[in-house]
Amino acid sequence: SMPATFLSDAVVGEVKPVDIFLGAFFSVPAFGGVTPIGPLVTLLVSQNGLNVPVTGLSESINISIPFTVAHRAVGGKGKCVYVNGSAFSDVGVTTIQNGDAGVICQTTHLT
């Protein structure tokens, strides 16, 4: 669930329902010589069919990303990052739990 402050922080103008779209890319590109072992997960927030930029939230969002059996077999640990242009970045993103089942990311933005 989203924090209580999400609508007031992220949605501009009249408060109306928002749609949240979730996607996963299993063929993840390498940036700066780093190739992730897991899927690249994306979240898009939309209101009335228009993209809603989500930045500078006053209360963090926690995102749980489970690992598949194939990802667990590789044996690597997860790390929460986002794609910032042509590189991975962890600015504003914290890995708060990293275990065999997956990771939990805490963030103040969805960029």
KOLRO-360419 format. One record per residue (C-alpha): residue in one letter; x, y, z. Coordinates in nm, 2 decimals, m for minus. Each point is the difference from the previous one (the first is absolute). Layout:
REM KOLRO-360419
code a, x X, y Y, z Z
...
REM end
This chain:
REM KOLRO-360419
code s, x 0.00, y 0.00, z 0.00
code m, x 0.10, y 0.36, z m0.05
code p, x 0.08, y 0.23, z 0.29
code a, x m0.28, y 0.23, z 0.10
code t, x 0.19, y 0.30, z m0.13
code f, x 0.04, y m0.15, z m0.35
code l, x m0.29, y 0.18, z m0.17
code s, x 0.08, y 0.34, z 0.15
code d, x 0.37, y m0.03, z m0.09
code a, x m0.03, y m0.16, z m0.35
code v, x m0.32, y 0.11, z m0.15
code v, x m0.04, y 0.36, z m0.12
code g, x m0.34, y 0.17, z m0.01
code e, x m0.33, y m0.16, z 0.08
code v, x 0.04, y m0.34, z 0.18
code k, x m0.14, y m0.27, z m0.22
code p, x 0.07, y m0.37, z m0.02
code v, x 0.35, y m0.10, z m0.12
code d, x 0.10, y m0.31, z m0.19
code i, x 0.33, y m0.18, z 0.08
code f, x 0.15, y m0.22, z m0.26
code l, x 0.27, y m0.25, z 0.08
code g, x 0.23, y m0.16, z m0.25
code a, x 0.31, y m0.22, z 0.00
code f, x 0.27, y m0.03, z m0.26
code f, x 0.18, y m0.34, z 0.03
code s, x 0.26, y 0.09, z m0.27
code v, x 0.17, y 0.28, z 0.19
code p, x 0.25, y 0.22, z m0.18
code a, x 0.35, y 0.06, z 0.15
code f, x 0.10, y 0.35, z 0.10
code g, x 0.35, y 0.09, z 0.08
code g, x 0.11, y m0.36, z m0.02
code v, x m0.26, y m0.11, z 0.26
code t, x m0.25, y m0.27, z m0.11
code p, x m0.28, y m0.07, z 0.26
code i, x m0.08, y m0.36, z 0.07
code g, x m0.37, y 0.07, z 0.07
code p, x m0.28, y 0.17, z m0.19
code l, x m0.02, y 0.38, z m0.04
code v, x m0.33, y 0.10, z 0.16
code t, x m0.18, y 0.31, z m0.11
code l, x m0.29, y 0.19, z 0.16
code l, x m0.20, y 0.26, z m0.18
code v, x m0.26, y 0.22, z 0.16
code s, x m0.27, y 0.14, z m0.22
code q, x m0.29, y 0.23, z 0.05
code n, x m0.27, y 0.06, z m0.27
code g, x 0.24, y m0.17, z m0.24
code l, x 0.29, y 0.23, z 0.06
code n, x 0.33, y m0.09, z 0.17
code v, x 0.04, y 0.13, z 0.35
code p, x 0.36, y 0.07, z 0.10
code v, x 0.06, y m0.13, z 0.35
code t, x 0.29, y 0.18, z 0.17
code g, x 0.09, y 0.15, z 0.34
code l, x m0.26, y m0.20, z 0.19
code s, x m0.02, y 0.10, z 0.37
code e, x m0.05, y m0.36, z 0.10
code s, x 0.19, y m0.29, z m0.16
code i, x m0.16, y m0.28, z m0.20
code n, x 0.10, y m0.36, z 0.06
code i, x 0.01, y m0.22, z m0.30
code s, x 0.04, y m0.38, z 0.04
code i, x 0.16, y m0.19, z m0.29
code p, x 0.00, y m0.38, z 0.03
code f, x 0.27, y m0.21, z m0.17
code t, x m0.09, y m0.28, z m0.23
code v, x 0.15, y m0.35, z 0.04
code a, x 0.24, y 0.08, z m0.29
code h, x 0.12, y 0.32, z 0.17
code r, x 0.06, y m0.18, z 0.33
code a, x 0.20, y m0.27, z m0.18
code v, x 0.25, y 0.26, z m0.12
code g, x 0.07, y 0.07, z 0.37
code g, x 0.04, y 0.38, z m0.03
code k, x m0.15, y 0.25, z 0.24
code g, x m0.24, y 0.27, z m0.10
code k, x 0.06, y 0.37, z 0.01
code c, x m0.26, y 0.28, z m0.06
code v, x 0.10, y 0.24, z m0.27
code y, x m0.17, y 0.19, z m0.28
code v, x 0.10, y 0.09, z m0.36
code n, x 0.12, y 0.36, z m0.01
code g, x 0.06, y 0.08, z m0.36
code s, x 0.26, y m0.26, z m0.11
code a, x 0.12, y m0.11, z 0.35
code f, x m0.14, y m0.17, z 0.31
code s, x m0.03, y 0.22, z 0.31
code d, x m0.11, y m0.05, z 0.36
code v, x m0.05, y 0.37, z 0.08
code g, x m0.33, y 0.02, z 0.20
code v, x m0.03, y m0.38, z 0.01
code t, x 0.10, y m0.23, z 0.29
code t, x 0.01, y m0.38, z 0.01
code i, x m0.17, y m0.06, z 0.34
code q, x m0.02, y m0.38, z m0.03
code n, x 0.21, y m0.24, z m0.21
code g, x m0.06, y m0.37, z 0.03
code d, x m0.04, y m0.32, z m0.19
code a, x m0.36, y 0.07, z m0.08
code g, x 0.05, y 0.35, z m0.14
code v, x 0.06, y 0.36, z 0.10
code i, x m0.19, y 0.28, z 0.15
code c, x 0.08, y 0.35, z m0.14
code q, x m0.09, y 0.32, z 0.17
code t, x m0.02, y 0.32, z m0.21
code t, x m0.12, y 0.35, z m0.02
code h, x m0.04, y 0.01, z m0.37
code l, x m0.11, y m0.22, z m0.30
code t, x 0.23, y 0.12, z m0.27
REM end
